[in-house]
Amino acid sequence: MALSPAERSQRARHAALSVHARGRTNTGPARAAQLALLEQQVVAEALAQGENLSDDEVRKRVDFKRRARMAAMSRLAQKAYRVRRERMEGPA
């Protein structure tokens, strides 16, 4: 029996929530690695501009860089959803 897109989405959402409820997710190492990479980028950019940043300033810029990355991914996801919806609805 084939599931509709809505049913597949609901099934996947249920599965993801169940995994999180059991505490089987460990995103800490991945998050730490991403923050370390962003910190390296911030420090390299500052050095290239001749800046010497305090630890607080590095943390602040890493947070802004992370938020900018998430906003960009959100924008790309919205575009992908719109394109998918338009394909499913067909030409207007």
PyMOL Python script that loads the backbone (N, CA, C, O; Angstrom):
from pymol import cmd

cmd.read_pdbstr("""\
ATOM      1  N   MET A   1       0.844  -1.176   0.000  1.00  0.00           N
ATOM      2  CA  MET A   1       0.000   0.000   0.000  1.00  0.00           C
ATOM      3  C   MET A   1       0.891   1.242   0.000  1.00  0.00           C
ATOM      4  O   MET A   1       1.716   1.425   0.895  1.00  0.00           O
ATOM      5  N   ALA A   2       0.717   2.082  -1.003  1.00  0.00           N
ATOM      6  CA  ALA A   2       1.512   3.299  -1.118  1.00  0.00           C
ATOM      7  C   ALA A   2       0.948   4.379  -0.200  1.00  0.00           C
ATOM      8  O   ALA A   2      -0.266   4.540  -0.071  1.00  0.00           O
ATOM      9  N   LEU A   3       1.849   5.106   0.424  1.00  0.00           N
ATOM     10  CA  LEU A   3       1.439   6.182   1.315  1.00  0.00           C
ATOM     11  C   LEU A   3       1.426   7.502   0.547  1.00  0.00           C
ATOM     12  O   LEU A   3       2.228   7.721  -0.360  1.00  0.00           O
ATOM     13  N   SER A   4       0.512   8.358   0.924  1.00  0.00           N
ATOM     14  CA  SER A   4       0.472   9.691   0.329  1.00  0.00           C
ATOM     15  C   SER A   4       1.646  10.498   0.899  1.00  0.00           C
ATOM     16  O   SER A   4       2.208  10.115   1.925  1.00  0.00           O
ATOM     17  N   PRO A   5       2.022  11.603   0.253  1.00  0.00           N
ATOM     18  CA  PRO A   5       3.090  12.440   0.800  1.00  0.00           C
ATOM     19  C   PRO A   5       2.800  12.900   2.231  1.00  0.00           C
ATOM     20  O   PRO A   5       3.706  12.952   3.063  1.00  0.00           O
ATOM     21  N   ALA A   6       1.563  13.228   2.514  1.00  0.00           N
ATOM     22  CA  ALA A   6       1.202  13.669   3.865  1.00  0.00           C
ATOM     23  C   ALA A   6       1.381  12.540   4.874  1.00  0.00           C
ATOM     24  O   ALA A   6       1.849  12.768   5.989  1.00  0.00           O
ATOM     25  N   GLU A   7       1.007  11.318   4.481  1.00  0.00           N
ATOM     26  CA  GLU A   7       1.165  10.167   5.376  1.00  0.00           C
ATOM     27  C   GLU A   7       2.642   9.849   5.609  1.00  0.00           C
ATOM     28  O   GLU A   7       3.037   9.520   6.728  1.00  0.00           O
ATOM     29  N   ARG A   8       3.454   9.946   4.558  1.00  0.00           N
ATOM     30  CA  ARG A   8       4.894   9.703   4.708  1.00  0.00           C
ATOM     31  C   ARG A   8       5.511  10.740   5.644  1.00  0.00           C
ATOM     32  O   ARG A   8       6.339  10.412   6.494  1.00  0.00           O
ATOM     33  N   SER A   9       5.097  11.985   5.478  1.00  0.00           N
ATOM     34  CA  SER A   9       5.616  13.055   6.322  1.00  0.00           C
ATOM     35  C   SER A   9       5.225  12.818   7.782  1.00  0.00           C
ATOM     36  O   SER A   9       6.041  12.983   8.689  1.00  0.00           O
ATOM     37  N   GLN A  10       3.976  12.432   7.994  1.00  0.00           N
ATOM     38  CA  GLN A  10       3.499  12.179   9.352  1.00  0.00           C
ATOM     39  C   GLN A  10       4.244  10.997   9.972  1.00  0.00           C
ATOM     40  O   GLN A  10       4.597  11.025  11.151  1.00  0.00           O
ATOM     41  N   ARG A  11       4.479   9.965   9.172  1.00  0.00           N
ATOM     42  CA  ARG A  11       5.210   8.791   9.668  1.00  0.00           C
ATOM     43  C   ARG A  11       6.644   9.173  10.043  1.00  0.00           C
ATOM     44  O   ARG A  11       7.140   8.754  11.089  1.00  0.00           O
ATOM     45  N   ALA A  12       7.306   9.956   9.207  1.00  0.00           N
ATOM     46  CA  ALA A  12       8.682  10.378   9.477  1.00  0.00           C
ATOM     47  C   ALA A  12       8.747  11.272  10.710  1.00  0.00           C
ATOM     48  O   ALA A  12       9.670  11.157  11.518  1.00  0.00           O
ATOM     49  N   ARG A  13       7.776  12.155  10.853  1.00  0.00           N
ATOM     50  CA  ARG A  13       7.740  13.036  12.024  1.00  0.00           C
ATOM     51  C   ARG A  13       7.583  12.220  13.298  1.00  0.00           C
ATOM     52  O   ARG A  13       8.254  12.486  14.295  1.00  0.00           O
ATOM     53  N   HIS A  14       6.705  11.234  13.272  1.00  0.00           N
ATOM     54  CA  HIS A  14       6.493  10.363  14.424  1.00  0.00           C
ATOM     55  C   HIS A  14       7.775   9.618  14.771  1.00  0.00           C
ATOM     56  O   HIS A  14       8.143   9.521  15.942  1.00  0.00           O
ATOM     57  N   ALA A  15       8.454   9.093  13.756  1.00  0.00           N
ATOM     58  CA  ALA A  15       9.692   8.351  13.994  1.00  0.00           C
ATOM     59  C   ALA A  15      10.764   9.252  14.607  1.00  0.00           C
ATOM     60  O   ALA A  15      11.453   8.848  15.544  1.00  0.00           O
ATOM     61  N   ALA A  16      10.903  10.456  14.090  1.00  0.00           N
ATOM     62  CA  ALA A  16      11.910  11.382  14.613  1.00  0.00           C
ATOM     63  C   ALA A  16      11.610  11.757  16.062  1.00  0.00           C
ATOM     64  O   ALA A  16      12.513  11.786  16.898  1.00  0.00           O
ATOM     65  N   LEU A  17      10.361  12.038  16.352  1.00  0.00           N
ATOM     66  CA  LEU A  17       9.994  12.389  17.725  1.00  0.00           C
ATOM     67  C   LEU A  17      10.210  11.216  18.675  1.00  0.00           C
ATOM     68  O   LEU A  17      10.606  11.416  19.823  1.00  0.00           O
ATOM     69  N   SER A  18       9.955  10.000  18.211  1.00  0.00           N
ATOM     70  CA  SER A  18      10.174   8.815  19.041  1.00  0.00           C
ATOM     71  C   SER A  18      11.650   8.633  19.369  1.00  0.00           C
ATOM     72  O   SER A  18      12.003   8.306  20.503  1.00  0.00           O
ATOM     73  N   VAL A  19      12.504   8.841  18.385  1.00  0.00           N
ATOM     74  CA  VAL A  19      13.940   8.717  18.617  1.00  0.00           C
ATOM     75  C   VAL A  19      14.397   9.750  19.636  1.00  0.00           C
ATOM     76  O   VAL A  19      15.152   9.426  20.553  1.00  0.00           O
ATOM     77  N   HIS A  20      13.947  10.993  19.484  1.00  0.00           N
ATOM     78  CA  HIS A  20      14.328  12.043  20.424  1.00  0.00           C
ATOM     79  C   HIS A  20      13.786  11.747  21.822  1.00  0.00           C
ATOM     80  O   HIS A  20      14.456  12.034  22.814  1.00  0.00           O
ATOM     81  N   ALA A  21      12.604  11.187  21.912  1.00  0.00           N
ATOM     82  CA  ALA A  21      12.012  10.879  23.217  1.00  0.00           C
ATOM     83  C   ALA A  21      12.823   9.829  23.976  1.00  0.00           C
ATOM     84  O   ALA A  21      12.859   9.829  25.206  1.00  0.00           O
ATOM     85  N   ARG A  22      13.474   8.933  23.226  1.00  0.00           N
ATOM     86  CA  ARG A  22      14.294   7.895  23.874  1.00  0.00           C
ATOM     87  C   ARG A  22      15.697   8.399  24.190  1.00  0.00           C
ATOM     88  O   ARG A  22      16.491   7.681  24.797  1.00  0.00           O
ATOM     89  N   GLY A  23      16.005   9.622  23.784  1.00  0.00           N
ATOM     90  CA  GLY A  23      17.317  10.178  24.065  1.00  0.00           C
ATOM     91  C   GLY A  23      18.413   9.568  23.217  1.00  0.00           C
ATOM     92  O   GLY A  23      19.574   9.557  23.626  1.00  0.00           O
ATOM     93  N   ARG A  24      18.070   9.063  22.052  1.00  0.00           N
ATOM     94  CA  ARG A  24      19.047   8.387  21.204  1.00  0.00           C
ATOM     95  C   ARG A  24      19.753   9.333  20.234  1.00  0.00           C
ATOM     96  O   ARG A  24      20.450   8.880  19.327  1.00  0.00           O
ATOM     97  N   THR A  25      19.583  10.606  20.411  1.00  0.00           N
ATOM     98  CA  THR A  25      20.262  11.535  19.513  1.00  0.00           C
ATOM     99  C   THR A  25      21.474  12.095  20.234  1.00  0.00           C
ATOM    100  O   THR A  25      21.416  12.416  21.422  1.00  0.00           O
ATOM    101  N   ASN A  26      22.552  12.206  19.513  1.00  0.00           N
ATOM    102  CA  ASN A  26      23.763  12.764  20.093  1.00  0.00           C
ATOM    103  C   ASN A  26      24.348  13.745  19.092  1.00  0.00           C
ATOM    104  O   ASN A  26      25.276  13.421  18.351  1.00  0.00           O
ATOM    105  N   THR A  27      23.800  14.927  19.082  1.00  0.00           N
ATOM    106  CA  THR A  27      24.257  15.935  18.125  1.00  0.00           C
ATOM    107  C   THR A  27      25.360  16.807  18.706  1.00  0.00           C
ATOM    108  O   THR A  27      25.876  17.688  18.019  1.00  0.00           O
ATOM    109  N   GLY A  28      25.723  16.578  19.943  1.00  0.00           N
ATOM    110  CA  GLY A  28      26.757  17.381  20.598  1.00  0.00           C
ATOM    111  C   GLY A  28      28.075  17.417  19.849  1.00  0.00           C
ATOM    112  O   GLY A  28      28.604  18.501  19.605  1.00  0.00           O
ATOM    113  N   PRO A  29      28.631  16.253  19.470  1.00  0.00           N
ATOM    114  CA  PRO A  29      29.912  16.284  18.748  1.00  0.00           C
ATOM    115  C   PRO A  29      29.825  17.030  17.416  1.00  0.00           C
ATOM    116  O   PRO A  29      30.748  17.763  17.060  1.00  0.00           O
ATOM    117  N   ALA A  30      28.740  16.853  16.686  1.00  0.00           N
ATOM    118  CA  ALA A  30      28.588  17.551  15.405  1.00  0.00           C
ATOM    119  C   ALA A  30      28.465  19.054  15.628  1.00  0.00           C
ATOM    120  O   ALA A  30      29.052  19.841  14.885  1.00  0.00           O
ATOM    121  N   ARG A  31      27.713  19.455  16.637  1.00  0.00           N
ATOM    122  CA  ARG A  31      27.549  20.880  16.941  1.00  0.00           C
ATOM    123  C   ARG A  31      28.896  21.492  17.355  1.00  0.00           C
ATOM    124  O   ARG A  31      29.242  22.596  16.934  1.00  0.00           O
ATOM    125  N   ALA A  32      29.644  20.761  18.181  1.00  0.00           N
ATOM    126  CA  ALA A  32      30.961  21.250  18.608  1.00  0.00           C
ATOM    127  C   ALA A  32      31.909  21.394  17.419  1.00  0.00           C
ATOM    128  O   ALA A  32      32.662  22.364  17.333  1.00  0.00           O
ATOM    129  N   ALA A  33      31.867  20.423  16.501  1.00  0.00           N
ATOM    130  CA  ALA A  33      32.730  20.489  15.318  1.00  0.00           C
ATOM    131  C   ALA A  33      32.351  21.680  14.439  1.00  0.00           C
ATOM    132  O   ALA A  33      33.225  22.366  13.909  1.00  0.00           O
ATOM    133  N   GLN A  34      31.046  21.925  14.284  1.00  0.00           N
ATOM    134  CA  GLN A  34      30.607  23.068  13.474  1.00  0.00           C
ATOM    135  C   GLN A  34      31.059  24.378  14.107  1.00  0.00           C
ATOM    136  O   GLN A  34      31.548  25.267  13.410  1.00  0.00           O
ATOM    137  N   LEU A  35      30.899  24.504  15.414  1.00  0.00           N
ATOM    138  CA  LEU A  35      31.308  25.735  16.083  1.00  0.00           C
ATOM    139  C   LEU A  35      32.818  25.937  15.997  1.00  0.00           C
ATOM    140  O   LEU A  35      33.284  27.066  15.845  1.00  0.00           O
ATOM    141  N   ALA A  36      33.587  24.847  16.093  1.00  0.00           N
ATOM    142  CA  ALA A  36      35.045  24.952  15.965  1.00  0.00           C
ATOM    143  C   ALA A  36      35.427  25.427  14.567  1.00  0.00           C
ATOM    144  O   ALA A  36      36.320  26.260  14.416  1.00  0.00           O
ATOM    145  N   LEU A  37      34.758  24.902  13.552  1.00  0.00           N
ATOM    146  CA  LEU A  37      35.027  25.322  12.178  1.00  0.00           C
ATOM    147  C   LEU A  37      34.681  26.796  11.989  1.00  0.00           C
ATOM    148  O   LEU A  37      35.450  27.542  11.384  1.00  0.00           O
ATOM    149  N   LEU A  38      33.535  27.213  12.499  1.00  0.00           N
ATOM    150  CA  LEU A  38      33.138  28.610  12.384  1.00  0.00           C
ATOM    151  C   LEU A  38      34.120  29.517  13.124  1.00  0.00           C
ATOM    152  O   LEU A  38      34.428  30.614  12.658  1.00  0.00           O
ATOM    153  N   GLU A  39      34.610  29.059  14.274  1.00  0.00           N
ATOM    154  CA  GLU A  39      35.581  29.854  15.030  1.00  0.00           C
ATOM    155  C   GLU A  39      36.876  30.015  14.229  1.00  0.00           C
ATOM    156  O   GLU A  39      37.458  31.098  14.197  1.00  0.00           O
ATOM    157  N   GLN A  40      37.321  28.939  13.586  1.00  0.00           N
ATOM    158  CA  GLN A  40      38.523  29.027  12.750  1.00  0.00           C
ATOM    159  C   GLN A  40      38.316  30.036  11.623  1.00  0.00           C
ATOM    160  O   GLN A  40      39.211  30.823  11.315  1.00  0.00           O
ATOM    161  N   GLN A  41      37.140  30.012  11.014  1.00  0.00           N
ATOM    162  CA  GLN A  41      36.847  30.943   9.926  1.00  0.00           C
ATOM    163  C   GLN A  41      36.839  32.387  10.420  1.00  0.00           C
ATOM    164  O   GLN A  41      37.385  33.273   9.763  1.00  0.00           O
ATOM    165  N   VAL A  42      36.222  32.624  11.573  1.00  0.00           N
ATOM    166  CA  VAL A  42      36.157  33.981  12.131  1.00  0.00           C
ATOM    167  C   VAL A  42      37.555  34.491  12.447  1.00  0.00           C
ATOM    168  O   VAL A  42      37.889  35.630  12.118  1.00  0.00           O
ATOM    169  N   VAL A  43      38.369  33.664  13.077  1.00  0.00           N
ATOM    170  CA  VAL A  43      39.727  34.083  13.440  1.00  0.00           C
ATOM    171  C   VAL A  43      40.555  34.346  12.178  1.00  0.00           C
ATOM    172  O   VAL A  43      41.293  35.329  12.112  1.00  0.00           O
ATOM    173  N   ALA A  44      40.431  33.468  11.180  1.00  0.00           N
ATOM    174  CA  ALA A  44      41.186  33.653   9.934  1.00  0.00           C
ATOM    175  C   ALA A  44      40.765  34.945   9.225  1.00  0.00           C
ATOM    176  O   ALA A  44      41.613  35.683   8.723  1.00  0.00           O
ATOM    177  N   GLU A  45      39.461  35.217   9.186  1.00  0.00           N
ATOM    178  CA  GLU A  45      38.976  36.442   8.556  1.00  0.00           C
ATOM    179  C   GLU A  45      39.486  37.673   9.296  1.00  0.00           C
ATOM    180  O   GLU A  45      39.868  38.664   8.674  1.00  0.00           O
ATOM    181  N   ALA A  46      39.490  37.605  10.627  1.00  0.00           N
ATOM    182  CA  ALA A  46      39.962  38.743  11.426  1.00  0.00           C
ATOM    183  C   ALA A  46      41.453  38.970  11.201  1.00  0.00           C
ATOM    184  O   ALA A  46      41.889  40.110  11.043  1.00  0.00           O
ATOM    185  N   LEU A  47      42.235  37.897  11.186  1.00  0.00           N
ATOM    186  CA  LEU A  47      43.673  38.035  10.961  1.00  0.00           C
ATOM    187  C   LEU A  47      43.962  38.598   9.574  1.00  0.00           C
ATOM    188  O   LEU A  47      44.878  39.402   9.403  1.00  0.00           O
ATOM    189  N   ALA A  48      43.169  38.168   8.576  1.00  0.00           N
ATOM    190  CA  ALA A  48      43.357  38.673   7.212  1.00  0.00           C
ATOM    191  C   ALA A  48      43.101  40.174   7.139  1.00  0.00           C
ATOM    192  O   ALA A  48      43.660  40.868   6.290  1.00  0.00           O
ATOM    193  N   GLN A  49      42.250  40.670   8.038  1.00  0.00           N
ATOM    194  CA  GLN A  49      41.950  42.107   8.067  1.00  0.00           C
ATOM    195  C   GLN A  49      42.819  42.849   9.079  1.00  0.00           C
ATOM    196  O   GLN A  49      42.644  44.049   9.293  1.00  0.00           O
ATOM    197  N   GLY A  50      43.755  42.134   9.700  1.00  0.00           N
ATOM    198  CA  GLY A  50      44.653  42.761  10.663  1.00  0.00           C
ATOM    199  C   GLY A  50      44.025  43.012  12.013  1.00  0.00           C
ATOM    200  O   GLY A  50      44.520  43.839  12.779  1.00  0.00           O
ATOM    201  N   GLU A  51      42.941  42.318  12.324  1.00  0.00           N
ATOM    202  CA  GLU A  51      42.264  42.500  13.614  1.00  0.00           C
ATOM    203  C   GLU A  51      42.768  41.470  14.619  1.00  0.00           C
ATOM    204  O   GLU A  51      43.114  40.347  14.253  1.00  0.00           O
ATOM    205  N   ASN A  52      42.804  41.860  15.874  1.00  0.00           N
ATOM    206  CA  ASN A  52      43.124  40.955  16.965  1.00  0.00           C
ATOM    207  C   ASN A  52      41.899  40.929  17.878  1.00  0.00           C
ATOM    208  O   ASN A  52      41.637  41.895  18.594  1.00  0.00           O
ATOM    209  N   LEU A  53      41.150  39.828  17.855  1.00  0.00           N
ATOM    210  CA  LEU A  53      39.868  39.770  18.546  1.00  0.00           C
ATOM    211  C   LEU A  53      39.991  39.166  19.939  1.00  0.00           C
ATOM    212  O   LEU A  53      40.782  38.251  20.170  1.00  0.00           O
ATOM    213  N   SER A  54      39.192  39.697  20.859  1.00  0.00           N
ATOM    214  CA  SER A  54      39.099  39.086  22.192  1.00  0.00           C
ATOM    215  C   SER A  54      38.257  37.823  22.085  1.00  0.00           C
ATOM    216  O   SER A  54      37.553  37.616  21.096  1.00  0.00           O
ATOM    217  N   ASP A  55      38.334  36.986  23.106  1.00  0.00           N
ATOM    218  CA  ASP A  55      37.533  35.756  23.114  1.00  0.00           C
ATOM    219  C   ASP A  55      36.046  36.059  23.029  1.00  0.00           C
ATOM    220  O   ASP A  55      35.299  35.360  22.345  1.00  0.00           O
ATOM    221  N   ASP A  56      35.619  37.112  23.733  1.00  0.00           N
ATOM    222  CA  ASP A  56      34.200  37.487  23.689  1.00  0.00           C
ATOM    223  C   ASP A  56      33.776  37.896  22.284  1.00  0.00           C
ATOM    224  O   ASP A  56      32.695  37.529  21.821  1.00  0.00           O
ATOM    225  N   GLU A  57      34.629  38.655  21.611  1.00  0.00           N
ATOM    226  CA  GLU A  57      34.303  39.099  20.250  1.00  0.00           C
ATOM    227  C   GLU A  57      34.268  37.915  19.286  1.00  0.00           C
ATOM    228  O   GLU A  57      33.430  37.874  18.386  1.00  0.00           O
ATOM    229  N   VAL A  58      35.170  36.958  19.468  1.00  0.00           N
ATOM    230  CA  VAL A  58      35.167  35.759  18.624  1.00  0.00           C
ATOM    231  C   VAL A  58      33.860  35.002  18.819  1.00  0.00           C
ATOM    232  O   VAL A  58      33.219  34.601  17.847  1.00  0.00           O
ATOM    233  N   ARG A  59      33.465  34.806  20.079  1.00  0.00           N
ATOM    234  CA  ARG A  59      32.204  34.091  20.362  1.00  0.00           C
ATOM    235  C   ARG A  59      31.010  34.804  19.750  1.00  0.00           C
ATOM    236  O   ARG A  59      30.109  34.171  19.199  1.00  0.00           O
ATOM    237  N   LYS A  60      31.012  36.135  19.854  1.00  0.00           N
ATOM    238  CA  LYS A  60      29.906  36.919  19.295  1.00  0.00           C
ATOM    239  C   LYS A  60      29.846  36.747  17.777  1.00  0.00           C
ATOM    240  O   LYS A  60      28.768  36.542  17.219  1.00  0.00           O
ATOM    241  N   ARG A  61      30.984  36.827  17.117  1.00  0.00           N
ATOM    242  CA  ARG A  61      31.007  36.702  15.661  1.00  0.00           C
ATOM    243  C   ARG A  61      30.681  35.278  15.210  1.00  0.00           C
ATOM    244  O   ARG A  61      30.039  35.083  14.178  1.00  0.00           O
ATOM    245  N   VAL A  62      31.118  34.294  15.977  1.00  0.00           N
ATOM    246  CA  VAL A  62      30.769  32.900  15.654  1.00  0.00           C
ATOM    247  C   VAL A  62      29.254  32.727  15.728  1.00  0.00           C
ATOM    248  O   VAL A  62      28.660  32.074  14.870  1.00  0.00           O
ATOM    249  N   ASP A  63      28.630  33.309  16.749  1.00  0.00           N
ATOM    250  CA  ASP A  63      27.178  33.204  16.883  1.00  0.00           C
ATOM    251  C   ASP A  63      26.475  33.862  15.692  1.00  0.00           C
ATOM    252  O   ASP A  63      25.522  33.304  15.149  1.00  0.00           O
ATOM    253  N   PHE A  64      26.943  35.045  15.285  1.00  0.00           N
ATOM    254  CA  PHE A  64      26.349  35.711  14.127  1.00  0.00           C
ATOM    255  C   PHE A  64      26.548  34.893  12.858  1.00  0.00           C
ATOM    256  O   PHE A  64      25.638  34.790  12.035  1.00  0.00           O
ATOM    257  N   LYS A  65      27.739  34.311  12.695  1.00  0.00           N
ATOM    258  CA  LYS A  65      28.038  33.511  11.510  1.00  0.00           C
ATOM    259  C   LYS A  65      27.143  32.265  11.478  1.00  0.00           C
ATOM    260  O   LYS A  65      26.646  31.885  10.418  1.00  0.00           O
ATOM    261  N   ARG A  66      26.939  31.632  12.638  1.00  0.00           N
ATOM    262  CA  ARG A  66      26.065  30.452  12.721  1.00  0.00           C
ATOM    263  C   ARG A  66      24.629  30.826  12.385  1.00  0.00           C
ATOM    264  O   ARG A  66      23.955  30.112  11.642  1.00  0.00           O
ATOM    265  N   ARG A  67      24.160  31.946  12.930  1.00  0.00           N
ATOM    266  CA  ARG A  67      22.793  32.379  12.659  1.00  0.00           C
ATOM    267  C   ARG A  67      22.599  32.747  11.197  1.00  0.00           C
ATOM    268  O   ARG A  67      21.549  32.465  10.618  1.00  0.00           O
ATOM    269  N   ALA A  68      23.615  33.381  10.592  1.00  0.00           N
ATOM    270  CA  ALA A  68      23.533  33.726   9.168  1.00  0.00           C
ATOM    271  C   ALA A  68      23.465  32.457   8.324  1.00  0.00           C
ATOM    272  O   ALA A  68      22.719  32.401   7.346  1.00  0.00           O
ATOM    273  N   ARG A  69      24.237  31.444   8.694  1.00  0.00           N
ATOM    274  CA  ARG A  69      24.220  30.177   7.952  1.00  0.00           C
ATOM    275  C   ARG A  69      22.847  29.516   8.046  1.00  0.00           C
ATOM    276  O   ARG A  69      22.325  29.015   7.051  1.00  0.00           O
ATOM    277  N   MET A  70      22.271  29.517   9.235  1.00  0.00           N
ATOM    278  CA  MET A  70      20.948  28.919   9.416  1.00  0.00           C
ATOM    279  C   MET A  70      19.884  29.691   8.625  1.00  0.00           C
ATOM    280  O   MET A  70      18.975  29.090   8.053  1.00  0.00           O
ATOM    281  N   ALA A  71      20.001  31.013   8.598  1.00  0.00           N
ATOM    282  CA  ALA A  71      19.044  31.821   7.835  1.00  0.00           C
ATOM    283  C   ALA A  71      19.167  31.518   6.342  1.00  0.00           C
ATOM    284  O   ALA A  71      18.162  31.446   5.634  1.00  0.00           O
ATOM    285  N   ALA A  72      20.390  31.341   5.870  1.00  0.00           N
ATOM    286  CA  ALA A  72      20.592  31.020   4.456  1.00  0.00           C
ATOM    287  C   ALA A  72      20.000  29.656   4.127  1.00  0.00           C
ATOM    288  O   ALA A  72      19.359  29.486   3.090  1.00  0.00           O
ATOM    289  N   MET A  73      20.214  28.685   5.010  1.00  0.00           N
ATOM    290  CA  MET A  73      19.643  27.354   4.772  1.00  0.00           C
ATOM    291  C   MET A  73      18.124  27.391   4.800  1.00  0.00           C
ATOM    292  O   MET A  73      17.467  26.697   4.024  1.00  0.00           O
ATOM    293  N   SER A  74      17.567  28.194   5.687  1.00  0.00           N
ATOM    294  CA  SER A  74      16.114  28.338   5.756  1.00  0.00           C
ATOM    295  C   SER A  74      15.573  28.944   4.466  1.00  0.00           C
ATOM    296  O   SER A  74      14.547  28.503   3.949  1.00  0.00           O
ATOM    297  N   ARG A  75      16.269  29.958   3.948  1.00  0.00           N
ATOM    298  CA  ARG A  75      15.842  30.587   2.705  1.00  0.00           C
ATOM    299  C   ARG A  75      15.884  29.586   1.549  1.00  0.00           C
ATOM    300  O   ARG A  75      14.968  29.546   0.727  1.00  0.00           O
ATOM    301  N   LEU A  76      16.942  28.780   1.485  1.00  0.00           N
ATOM    302  CA  LEU A  76      17.047  27.773   0.431  1.00  0.00           C
ATOM    303  C   LEU A  76      15.959  26.706   0.572  1.00  0.00           C
ATOM    304  O   LEU A  76      15.416  26.237  -0.428  1.00  0.00           O
ATOM    305  N   ALA A  77      15.643  26.325   1.803  1.00  0.00           N
ATOM    306  CA  ALA A  77      14.590  25.335   2.024  1.00  0.00           C
ATOM    307  C   ALA A  77      13.236  25.886   1.585  1.00  0.00           C
ATOM    308  O   ALA A  77      12.446  25.172   0.968  1.00  0.00           O
ATOM    309  N   GLN A  78      12.965  27.140   1.897  1.00  0.00           N
ATOM    310  CA  GLN A  78      11.706  27.747   1.478  1.00  0.00           C
ATOM    311  C   GLN A  78      11.596  27.766  -0.037  1.00  0.00           C
ATOM    312  O   GLN A  78      10.524  27.515  -0.587  1.00  0.00           O
ATOM    313  N   LYS A  79      12.691  28.061  -0.711  1.00  0.00           N
ATOM    314  CA  LYS A  79      12.689  28.071  -2.169  1.00  0.00           C
ATOM    315  C   LYS A  79      12.406  26.667  -2.698  1.00  0.00           C
ATOM    316  O   LYS A  79      11.620  26.495  -3.630  1.00  0.00           O
ATOM    317  N   ALA A  80      13.053  25.663  -2.100  1.00  0.00           N
ATOM    318  CA  ALA A  80      12.847  24.280  -2.537  1.00  0.00           C
ATOM    319  C   ALA A  80      11.397  23.850  -2.315  1.00  0.00           C
ATOM    320  O   ALA A  80      10.817  23.175  -3.166  1.00  0.00           O
ATOM    321  N   TYR A  81      10.806  24.233  -1.179  1.00  0.00           N
ATOM    322  CA  TYR A  81       9.408  23.889  -0.915  1.00  0.00           C
ATOM    323  C   TYR A  81       8.491  24.540  -1.954  1.00  0.00           C
ATOM    324  O   TYR A  81       7.550  23.916  -2.443  1.00  0.00           O
ATOM    325  N   ARG A  82       8.781  25.808  -2.284  1.00  0.00           N
ATOM    326  CA  ARG A  82       7.960  26.517  -3.256  1.00  0.00           C
ATOM    327  C   ARG A  82       8.045  25.850  -4.623  1.00  0.00           C
ATOM    328  O   ARG A  82       7.025  25.650  -5.283  1.00  0.00           O
ATOM    329  N   VAL A  83       9.260  25.503  -5.052  1.00  0.00           N
ATOM    330  CA  VAL A  83       9.443  24.850  -6.344  1.00  0.00           C
ATOM    331  C   VAL A  83       8.721  23.511  -6.357  1.00  0.00           C
ATOM    332  O   VAL A  83       8.058  23.165  -7.334  1.00  0.00           O
ATOM    333  N   ARG A  84       8.851  22.766  -5.277  1.00  0.00           N
ATOM    334  CA  ARG A  84       8.173  21.450  -5.202  1.00  0.00           C
ATOM    335  C   ARG A  84       6.661  21.608  -5.274  1.00  0.00           C
ATOM    336  O   ARG A  84       5.977  20.867  -5.980  1.00  0.00           O
ATOM    337  N   ARG A  85       6.148  22.593  -4.528  1.00  0.00           N
ATOM    338  CA  ARG A  85       4.697  22.830  -4.522  1.00  0.00           C
ATOM    339  C   ARG A  85       4.217  23.212  -5.924  1.00  0.00           C
ATOM    340  O   ARG A  85       3.175  22.740  -6.379  1.00  0.00           O
ATOM    341  N   GLU A  86       4.980  24.065  -6.599  1.00  0.00           N
ATOM    342  CA  GLU A  86       4.598  24.492  -7.941  1.00  0.00           C
ATOM    343  C   GLU A  86       4.618  23.318  -8.914  1.00  0.00           C
ATOM    344  O   GLU A  86       3.766  23.230  -9.798  1.00  0.00           O
ATOM    345  N   ARG A  87       5.583  22.420  -8.758  1.00  0.00           N
ATOM    346  CA  ARG A  87       5.633  21.243  -9.624  1.00  0.00           C
ATOM    347  C   ARG A  87       4.443  20.322  -9.384  1.00  0.00           C
ATOM    348  O   ARG A  87       3.881  19.759 -10.323  1.00  0.00           O
ATOM    349  N   MET A  88       4.065  20.174  -8.114  1.00  0.00           N
ATOM    350  CA  MET A  88       2.949  19.285  -7.773  1.00  0.00           C
ATOM    351  C   MET A  88       1.617  19.868  -8.235  1.00  0.00           C
ATOM    352  O   MET A  88       0.714  19.131  -8.631  1.00  0.00           O
ATOM    353  N   GLU A  89       1.499  21.203  -8.183  1.00  0.00           N
ATOM    354  CA  GLU A  89       0.242  21.839  -8.590  1.00  0.00           C
ATOM    355  C   GLU A  89       0.135  21.935 -10.108  1.00  0.00           C
ATOM    356  O   GLU A  89      -0.962  22.050 -10.653  1.00  0.00           O
ATOM    357  N   GLY A  90       1.266  21.887 -10.779  1.00  0.00           N
ATOM    358  CA  GLY A  90       1.248  21.982 -12.236  1.00  0.00           C
ATOM    359  C   GLY A  90       1.170  23.420 -12.689  1.00  0.00           C
ATOM    360  O   GLY A  90       1.074  24.333 -11.870  1.00  0.00           O
ATOM    361  N   PRO A  91       1.212  23.625 -13.998  1.00  0.00           N
ATOM    362  CA  PRO A  91       1.162  25.001 -14.521  1.00  0.00           C
ATOM    363  C   PRO A  91      -0.176  25.660 -14.205  1.00  0.00           C
ATOM    364  O   PRO A  91      -1.237  25.036 -14.242  1.00  0.00           O
ATOM    365  N   ALA A  92      -0.077  26.932 -13.896  1.00  0.00           N
ATOM    366  CA  ALA A  92      -1.289  27.682 -13.518  1.00  0.00           C
ATOM    367  C   ALA A  92      -2.049  28.181 -14.710  1.00  0.00           C
ATOM    368  O   ALA A  92      -3.086  28.826 -14.555  1.00  0.00           O
TER     369      ALA A  92
END
""", "prot")
cmd.dss("prot")
cmd.show_as("cartoon", "prot")
cmd.util.cbc("prot")
cmd.orient("prot")
